[in-house]
Amino acid sequence: MTRTIPKSLLACAVLGIGLSSAWAKPPADIVRAAANSVVRVTAEGCPGPTGTRSGSGFVWPDPAQVVTALHVVADCQTLTVEYVDRGVQRRAQASRSLRRADLALLQVDNPPAVPALSQTAIAGEQEELAAISLPLNVNNWQETYGTKALNVRTLRDILNDAARRQIENLGAPAIELEIFRLTAVVKPGSSGGPVINAQGHVVGVVDGGLDGGNASLNWAVPAHLLQELLNSGEGGAQVGLGPAAESVFAFSVPQTVEDAVEVNKGLVCGGRSYFHLATRNLNEIVDSLSQPGTLDDPGGFLYVVSGLAQHVPLDDLAAIRFDLWVDSETGATLAVPDTMPISDEEGFCIAESDEGDVGLIFRGEVFDPVFANLQSISVQFDNAISQALGLTFCQPDPALTEFVPHSRFDGLIARRSGAYCASGYFGGQIYGIIGYLGRQNSFAGIVAVNGEPNATGLLGNPALTREWAAAALAVMISTYQI
């Protein structure tokens, strides 16, 4: 692919800008000390296809007990706690559970002398926090920094209709559960890990990992509910969540070394770091082509699908597979067709098709709201790619241009447009679909580029046409975590 992006004539509106946090970030020595008490929890003999789950946990309130998420251990036969720093494993039994808060307390056999994270606190609004966990099959703990997000009080506040139905059908946790959300994303397998503040006090327990189709749903349970777990939780963890828990939450252990590498592989490009959330086909990402419930702009998606279906059969569109790459700092989730390898060039992430001049270009950015906003950052994005790739003139496609951004209930601001551009680099006309995504002080731009519009379509190359369809759909399904 010759790297070209259409220049949009309109920028995102100035909406959803957050203020800088006045809280101190948890220092490295505090995080390291707390990580000594973080463990991996593995459950076997569980309901569901794999029968095995993995999550995180931490020592609380004393060295013989460990807190984790209930969905990690619910209805499982054998529990193992791994003290990664000590290189030892111990058997455990679930002693108490608090179904409405998705919390479980484990009693550990012959535990090593690991200090408990006994100090708890209440997280302040926009306080800088760190989640510490052992995501799937990593050898060492990982920390994820973020702030406590505004305007989230209960689990209901962050659930779309599809996710709410999943939780209600499962029966845990409670829809009205008091929660808070981090502005960053934690990896699958982090459920049960502690969220700490700058003093090293536990303010919450990582929960969620809910499968949201094209993004993940993460939240934390406030630490004050730990006392309720200890004092009035039910005995054991045989709570009847059943096999459905495995299809709702993301905690399953990879079955091979290759799968483990796939889950934990990373990507660095365009000045940002991403982790691999999943590889899914289009139908899995959007619920269905006729009911795209997990997207932020289902109407725009259906319009694009209807146009592409004139050239590519619907079944073929539904089968297109995408790698979902997540910026763990901002929650931006970028979809890339799995047929397009990604490289880092000229400050952008570039995914190129082997079939011809079709592909994707994307880049994310975190900015200081004192000096910039979503509008100015999107204009900078336009100018940088236009200058680098030699665009001389662009005209919006009136059939695919949102003149006003739309907003989602969780604060996401998004706008997508089509454009015809003249390119000196190509020496002719190209077509592109550009997506602007922003929330608080972060931005992600992604562009699908068709450098050979005359070679795609009914009379064009079928393989190249399918690749163009994949790139166009990638812009429509890229989003932010909910």
C-alpha positions in Angstrom: 0.0 0.0 0.0 1.2 3.5 -0.8 0.6 5.3 2.4 -2.1 7.9 1.9 -4.9 9.4 4.1 -7.7 11.7 3.0 -7.7 15.0 4.7 -11.0 15.7 6.4 -12.5 19.2 6.0 -14.2 19.2 9.4 -12.7 18.5 12.8 -14.2 17.0 15.9 -16.3 19.3 18.1 -14.8 20.4 21.4 -16.6 18.1 23.8 -15.8 15.8 26.7 -12.6 17.5 27.7 -11.3 16.5 31.1 -9.2 18.5 33.5 -5.7 17.5 34.7 -5.7 15.6 37.9 -4.2 17.2 41.0 -3.6 13.9 42.7 -0.2 12.3 42.9 0.6 9.2 40.8 1.4 6.1 42.9 5.2 6.0 43.0 7.1 3.0 41.7 8.4 1.9 45.2 4.8 1.9 46.6 3.5 -0.1 43.6 6.4 -2.5 43.9 5.8 -3.1 47.6 2.1 -3.7 47.0 2.9 -6.1 44.1 4.5 -8.4 46.6 1.1 -9.3 47.9 -0.5 -9.9 44.4 -1.1 -13.5 43.4 -2.4 -15.5 40.5 -5.5 -17.5 41.2 -6.1 -20.6 39.0 -9.4 -22.5 39.2 -9.9 -26.0 37.7 -12.9 -28.3 37.4 -15.1 -25.3 36.5 -18.3 -25.3 34.5 -17.8 -24.4 30.9 -16.0 -25.6 27.8 -12.4 -25.2 29.1 -13.0 -26.1 32.7 -10.1 -23.8 33.7 -9.9 -20.2 34.6 -7.2 -17.7 35.7 -7.4 -14.4 37.5 -5.6 -12.3 40.0 -5.9 -11.7 43.7 -4.2 -10.2 46.7 -3.4 -11.1 50.3 -6.1 -9.6 52.6 -6.9 -9.2 55.5 -4.2 -11.5 56.8 -1.4 -13.7 55.3 -3.7 -16.8 55.2 -6.4 -15.2 53.1 -6.7 -13.9 49.5 -9.3 -11.8 47.8 -10.3 -12.4 44.2 -13.2 -12.0 41.9 -16.0 -14.4 42.4 -16.4 -15.1 38.7 -12.9 -16.5 38.6 -13.6 -19.2 41.2 -17.4 -19.7 41.1 -18.5 -23.3 41.1 -14.9 -24.6 40.5 -13.5 -27.7 42.2 -9.8 -27.0 42.7 -8.2 -23.6 43.5 -4.5 -22.8 43.4 -2.8 -19.6 44.5 0.5 -18.7 42.9 2.9 -16.3 44.8 4.8 -15.3 41.7 7.4 -13.3 43.6 8.1 -16.3 45.8 7.9 -18.9 43.1 5.5 -21.1 45.1 2.0 -22.4 44.7 -0.5 -23.3 47.4 -3.9 -24.9 47.4 -6.8 -22.9 48.6 -10.5 -23.1 49.4 -13.2 -20.5 48.9 -14.4 -19.5 52.4 -16.7 -16.6 51.7 -18.4 -15.0 48.7 -20.4 -11.8 48.1 -22.4 -12.4 44.9 -23.8 -8.9 44.5 -20.2 -7.5 44.4 -18.5 -10.4 42.6 -16.1 -10.9 45.4 -14.6 -14.1 46.9 -12.3 -14.7 49.9 -10.0 -17.7 49.8 -8.4 -19.6 52.7 -4.9 -20.6 51.7 -3.2 -23.8 52.9 0.2 -23.2 54.5 0.7 -19.7 53.1 4.1 -18.1 52.8 5.0 -15.1 54.9 3.6 -12.5 52.5 2.3 -9.2 54.0 -1.4 -8.4 53.7 -2.6 -5.3 52.0 -4.6 -4.4 55.1 -5.0 -0.6 54.6 -8.0 0.5 52.6 -9.3 3.9 51.5 -11.9 5.6 49.4 -10.8 6.8 45.9 -11.2 10.4 45.2 -12.7 11.8 42.0 -10.0 11.8 39.3 -7.5 10.4 41.8 -4.4 8.9 40.2 -4.5 5.1 40.8 -2.7 1.9 39.9 -4.2 -1.5 39.2 -1.8 -4.4 39.8 -2.4 -7.8 38.4 -1.1 -10.9 36.7 -2.8 -11.1 33.3 -3.0 -14.3 31.4 0.3 -16.3 31.6 2.6 -13.4 32.2 5.6 -14.3 34.5 5.6 -11.0 36.4 2.9 -8.6 37.8 2.0 -5.6 35.7 0.7 -2.3 36.8 -1.8 -0.1 34.9 -2.1 3.6 35.8 -5.2 5.6 35.4 -7.5 8.0 37.1 -10.9 7.4 38.7 -13.3 8.3 36.0 -16.0 10.9 36.5 -19.8 10.3 36.3 -19.7 6.6 37.1 -21.5 5.5 40.2 -23.1 2.1 39.6 -22.5 -0.8 37.2 -25.7 0.2 35.3 -23.9 3.5 34.3 -21.4 1.7 32.0 -23.5 -1.1 30.5 -25.0 -1.0 27.1 -28.1 -3.1 26.5 -26.3 -6.2 25.4 -23.9 -6.2 28.4 -26.8 -5.5 30.8 -28.7 -8.5 29.5 -25.6 -10.7 30.0 -25.2 -9.6 33.6 -28.9 -9.9 34.4 -29.0 -13.4 32.9 -25.9 -14.4 34.9 -27.3 -13.0 38.1 -24.0 -11.5 39.3 -22.9 -8.9 40.0 -25.8 -6.6 40.9 -26.8 -4.1 38.2 -27.0 -1.4 40.8 -23.6 -2.3 42.4 -21.6 0.7 43.5 -18.4 0.7 41.3 -15.8 3.1 39.9 -14.0 2.9 36.6 -10.4 3.6 35.7 -9.6 5.7 32.6 -7.1 3.0 31.6 -7.8 -0.6 30.4 -6.6 -3.7 32.3 -5.8 -6.9 30.4 -7.9 -10.1 30.6 -6.9 -12.1 33.7 -6.6 -9.0 35.9 -9.9 -9.6 37.7 -9.4 -9.8 41.4 -6.2 -7.6 41.5 -6.0 -4.6 43.8 -6.3 -1.0 42.8 -4.1 1.2 45.0 -3.6 4.9 45.6 -0.3 6.9 46.1 -0.1 5.8 49.7 -0.4 2.1 48.8 -3.9 1.7 50.3 -6.3 -0.5 48.5 -9.2 1.5 47.1 -10.8 -1.2 45.0 -10.7 -4.6 43.4 -10.4 -5.0 39.6 -13.6 -6.6 38.2 -15.2 -6.7 34.8 -13.2 -8.1 31.9 -16.7 -8.3 30.4 -16.7 -9.3 26.7 -18.0 -6.2 25.0 -17.6 -7.3 21.3 -15.3 -4.7 19.9 -14.0 -3.5 23.3 -13.8 -4.6 26.9 -15.7 -3.5 29.9 -13.6 -2.9 33.0 -14.6 -1.6 36.4 -13.5 -1.8 40.1 -15.4 -2.7 43.2 -14.8 -0.2 46.0 -12.7 -1.5 48.9 -15.2 -0.8 51.6 -17.2 -3.8 50.3 -14.3 -6.0 51.4 -15.6 -5.7 55.0 -19.0 -6.8 53.9 -17.5 -9.8 52.2 -15.7 -10.7 55.5 -18.5 -10.0 57.9 -21.7 -11.1 56.0 -20.6 -13.0 52.8 -22.0 -16.4 52.1 -20.0 -19.5 52.7 -17.9 -20.9 49.8 -18.1 -20.2 46.1 -20.7 -22.7 44.9 -23.1 -20.0 43.9 -24.6 -21.4 40.7 -23.2 -19.0 38.0 -22.7 -22.1 35.9 -21.1 -22.3 32.4 -22.5 -18.9 31.4 -19.8 -17.2 33.5 -17.2 -18.3 31.0 -18.9 -16.7 28.0 -19.5 -13.4 29.9 -16.1 -12.8 31.6 -12.7 -13.0 30.0 -10.5 -15.1 32.3 -9.9 -18.4 30.5 -6.3 -19.7 30.6 -4.7 -20.1 27.1 -4.2 -23.8 26.4 -0.9 -23.6 24.6 2.3 -21.6 24.7 1.4 -20.2 21.3 -2.0 -19.0 22.6 -0.3 -17.4 25.7 2.0 -15.5 23.4 -0.9 -14.4 21.3 -2.9 -13.1 24.3 0.0 -11.1 25.7 1.6 -9.8 22.5 2.2 -6.1 22.3 2.4 -3.5 19.6 4.4 -0.3 19.6 3.7 2.2 16.8 2.8 5.8 16.2 4.3 6.6 19.6 1.8 4.5 21.5 1.8 1.0 23.1 -1.1 -1.4 22.5 -2.0 -4.9 23.8 -3.9 -7.5 21.8 -7.4 -8.0 23.2 -8.7 -10.6 20.8 -9.1 -11.7 17.2 -12.7 -11.9 16.2 -14.8 -12.0 13.1 -17.1 -9.2 12.3 -20.3 -11.0 13.4 -18.8 -11.7 16.8 -17.7 -8.1 17.2 -21.1 -6.5 16.4 -23.5 -9.1 17.7 -24.9 -9.5 14.2 -24.9 -7.6 11.0 -28.6 -6.8 11.4 -28.3 -6.0 15.2 -25.0 -4.2 15.8 -25.6 -3.6 19.5 -22.0 -3.1 20.6 -21.1 -0.2 18.3 -21.1 3.5 19.1 -22.6 4.3 15.7 -24.8 1.3 14.6 -26.7 3.4 12.0 -23.5 4.5 10.2 -22.2 0.9 10.4 -25.3 -0.5 8.7 -25.1 2.2 6.0 -21.5 1.2 5.2 -22.3 -2.6 5.3 -25.2 -2.1 2.9 -22.9 -0.3 0.4 -20.2 -2.9 0.7 -22.7 -5.8 0.3 -23.2 -4.7 -3.3 -19.7 -5.9 -4.0 -18.9 -8.5 -1.2 -21.5 -11.1 -0.1 -22.8 -10.5 3.5 -21.6 -13.9 4.6 -18.1 -13.0 3.5 -18.3 -9.6 5.3 -19.4 -11.4 8.5 -16.4 -13.7 8.3 -13.8 -11.0 8.0 -11.5 -11.3 11.0 -10.0 -8.4 13.0 -7.2 -8.0 15.5 -8.4 -5.7 18.3 -5.5 -3.6 19.6 -6.1 -1.7 22.9 -4.1 1.4 24.1 -4.0 0.5 27.8 -3.5 4.1 28.9 -6.5 5.6 27.1 -8.9 2.7 26.3 -8.8 3.3 22.5 -9.5 0.0 20.7 -8.4 -0.1 17.1 -9.6 -2.8 14.8 -7.1 -4.1 12.1 -7.9 -6.8 9.6 -5.8 -9.9 10.5 -4.6 -10.1 6.9 -2.8 -6.7 7.2 0.5 -6.7 9.1 1.3 -3.5 11.0 4.4 -1.4 10.8 5.6 1.9 12.4 6.3 4.5 9.8 6.5 8.3 9.8 4.9 8.5 13.3 1.8 6.4 12.3 0.7 2.8 12.7 0.3 1.5 9.1 -1.5 -1.8 8.1 -1.0 -2.7 4.5 -2.7 -5.2 2.3 -0.7 -7.6 0.2 -3.3 -7.4 -2.5 -2.7 -3.8 -3.5 -2.8 -0.2 -2.4 -5.4 -0.6 0.3 -5.0 -0.4 4.1 -5.2 1.5 7.3 -3.3 4.2 9.1 -3.9 5.1 12.7 -2.4 7.1 15.6 -3.3 7.9 19.2 -2.4 10.8 21.4 -2.7 11.9 25.0 -2.8 15.7 25.4 -2.7 18.3 28.1 -6.2 20.0 28.1 -4.6 23.2 29.4 -2.9 23.6 26.0 -5.1 21.6 23.5 -8.5 20.1 22.9 -10.0 17.5 20.6 -10.6 20.0 17.9 -7.0 21.2 17.8 -5.6 17.7 18.1 -7.7 16.4 15.2 -6.6 19.3 13.0 -3.0 18.5 13.9 -3.7 14.9 12.9 -5.1 16.0 9.5 -2.2 18.4 8.8 0.5 15.8 9.7 -0.8 13.1 7.5 -1.7 15.4 4.7 1.8 16.9 4.6 3.5 13.6 5.0 1.6 11.9 2.2 1.2 14.7 -0.3 -2.5 15.3 -0.4 -3.4 18.3 -2.6 -7.2 18.5 -2.4 -10.0 16.7 -0.7 -13.8 16.8 -1.1 -16.1 15.2 1.5 -18.3 12.3 0.4 -21.8 13.7 1.2 -23.2 10.1 1.5 -20.7 9.3 4.3 -20.0 12.5 6.3 -21.1 13.3 9.8 -21.1 17.0 10.1 -21.8 16.8 13.8 -20.0 14.3 16.1 -22.1 11.9 18.1 -21.5 11.1 21.8 -21.9 7.8 23.7 -23.2 7.5 27.2 -19.7 6.9 28.7 -18.2 10.2 27.3 -16.9 8.9 23.9 -17.0 11.5 21.1 -16.9 10.1 17.6 -17.3 11.2 14.0 -16.6 9.4 10.8 -16.5 10.8 7.2 -15.7 9.7 3.7 -13.6 11.8 1.3 -12.3 11.9 -2.2 -8.7 13.3 -2.4 -6.2 14.2 -5.1 -2.8 12.8 -4.3 0.4 13.9 -5.8 2.0 10.8 -4.3 -0.4 8.6 -6.2 -0.8 10.9 -9.2 -4.6 10.4 -9.1 -7.7 10.2 -7.0 -8.0 8.1 -3.9 -10.9 7.5 -1.5 -10.8 7.2 2.3 -12.9 6.8 5.4 -11.6 8.6 8.4 -12.7 8.2 12.0 -12.1 10.6 14.9 -12.4 9.2 18.4 -11.9 11.1 21.6 -12.6 11.0 25.3 -11.4 13.4 28.0 -7.8 14.1 27.1 -7.1 11.4 24.6 -7.6 11.1 20.9 -7.4 8.3 18.3 -7.6 8.8 14.5 -7.9 5.9 12.0 -8.2 6.1 8.3 -9.1 3.4 5.7 -7.3 4.2 2.4 -8.2 2.9 -1.1 -5.4 4.0 -3.4 -6.9 2.0 -6.3 -10.7 2.9 -6.4 -11.0 1.8 -10.0 -9.6 -1.7 -9.1 -12.3 -2.4 -6.5 -16.0 -2.9 -6.8 -18.2 -5.2 -9.1 -15.8 -5.1 -12.0 -12.6 -5.0 -9.9 -10.3 -7.4 -8.2 -12.4 -9.5 -5.8 -9.5 -10.1 -3.4 -8.6 -6.4 -3.3 -12.3 -5.4 -3.0 -12.6 -7.7 0.1 -9.5 -6.1 1.6 -11.0 -2.6 1.0 -14.2 -3.8 2.7 -12.2 -5.0 5.7 -10.4 -1.7 6.0 -13.6 0.4 5.7 -15.3 -1.7 8.4 -12.3 -1.4 10.7 -12.9 2.3 10.9 -16.5 1.8 11.7 -15.9 -0.7 14.5 -12.9 1.0 16.2 -13.9 2.5 19.4 -13.0 3.2 23.1 -13.6 0.8 25.9 -17.0 1.4 27.5 
